[in-house]
């Protein structure tokens, strides 16, 4: 369910050699949690990115590039699922578990 969102978020986030996976995954979790909260707050899908950016989020600016992909994913889900699942924690966990695989995918895309 969230694997597609995970891939989109990780691929949209920049790859820095010095970046630690725990830090990156934490930020990605924060981004999807903000999108989830916007949906629960009944923010129109077209306004999500600007609403989140206007709130001056704590993550580095480059992570905001994932907002459009995550918004499409979150807005495709039923609200019942959004109320019962912490997508921020779920994405962070999956990011940590799949870090090496995602980094490999990034390298393949960059060399193409």
C-alpha positions in Angstrom: 0.0 0.0 0.0 2.7 2.5 0.9 5.5 1.0 -1.1 4.7 3.2 -4.1 4.8 6.2 -1.9 8.0 5.1 -0.3 9.7 4.8 -3.7 8.4 8.1 -4.9 9.5 9.8 -1.7 13.0 8.3 -1.7 13.5 8.9 -5.4 12.3 12.5 -5.1 14.6 13.2 -2.1 18.2 14.1 -3.1 21.0 11.7 -2.5 23.8 13.1 -0.4 26.8 11.0 0.4 27.0 12.3 3.9 23.3 11.9 4.5 22.4 9.4 7.2 19.6 7.0 6.5 18.0 7.6 9.9 17.8 11.4 9.3 16.6 11.0 5.7 13.9 8.5 6.7 12.8 10.7 9.6 12.3 13.6 7.2 10.4 11.5 4.7 8.1 10.3 7.5 7.5 13.9 8.5 6.6 14.8 4.9 4.0 12.1 4.5 2.6 12.7 8.0 2.1 16.4 7.0 0.3 15.3 3.8 -1.8 12.9 5.7 -2.7 15.6 8.2 -3.6 18.0 5.4 -6.0 15.4 4.0 -7.6 14.8 7.5 -7.9 18.6 7.9 -9.9 18.6 4.6 -7.3 20.7 2.7 -8.1 20.6 -1.1 -5.6 18.4 -2.9 -4.5 21.3 -5.1 -3.6 23.3 -2.0 -1.7 20.7 -0.1 1.8 21.6 -1.1 1.4 25.3 -0.5 -0.4 24.8 2.8 2.5 22.6 4.0 5.2 24.9 2.7 3.4 27.9 4.3 3.7 26.1 7.7 7.5 26.3 7.4 8.2 22.6 8.0 11.3 21.5 9.9 12.7 19.2 7.2 15.2 20.5 4.7 13.7 22.1 1.6 14.7 19.4 -0.8 12.3 16.9 0.9 9.4 19.1 -0.2 9.9 17.8 -3.7 8.2 14.6 -2.7 5.0 16.4 -1.6 3.2 16.1 -5.0 3.8 12.3 -5.3 2.8 11.7 -1.7 -0.3 13.9 -2.0 -1.5 11.9 -5.0 -1.0 8.7 -3.0 -2.6 9.9 0.2 -5.6 11.4 -1.5 -6.3 8.2 -3.3 -6.8 6.4 0.0 -10.0 6.2 2.0 -10.2 8.6 5.0 -11.0 5.6 7.3 -7.6 4.2 6.4 -5.9 7.5 7.1 -7.5 7.8 10.5 -6.3 4.3 11.5 -2.8 4.3 10.1 0.2 6.5 11.1 1.7 6.8 7.6 4.6 8.9 8.9 5.8 6.1 11.2 5.1 3.5 8.5 7.1 5.3 5.8 10.0 5.9 8.2 10.1 2.2 9.1 9.9 1.0 5.5 12.5 3.5 4.5 14.9 2.2 7.1 14.2 -1.4 6.1 14.7 -0.8 2.4 17.4 1.9 2.4 20.1 -0.1 0.5 17.6 -1.2 -2.2 16.4 2.3 -2.7 19.9 3.7 -2.9 20.7 1.1 -5.6 17.6 2.2 -7.6 18.8 5.8 -7.3 22.2 4.9 -8.6 20.7 3.0 -11.5 18.5 5.9 -12.5 21.3 8.4 -12.3 23.5 6.3 -14.5 20.8 5.9 -17.2 
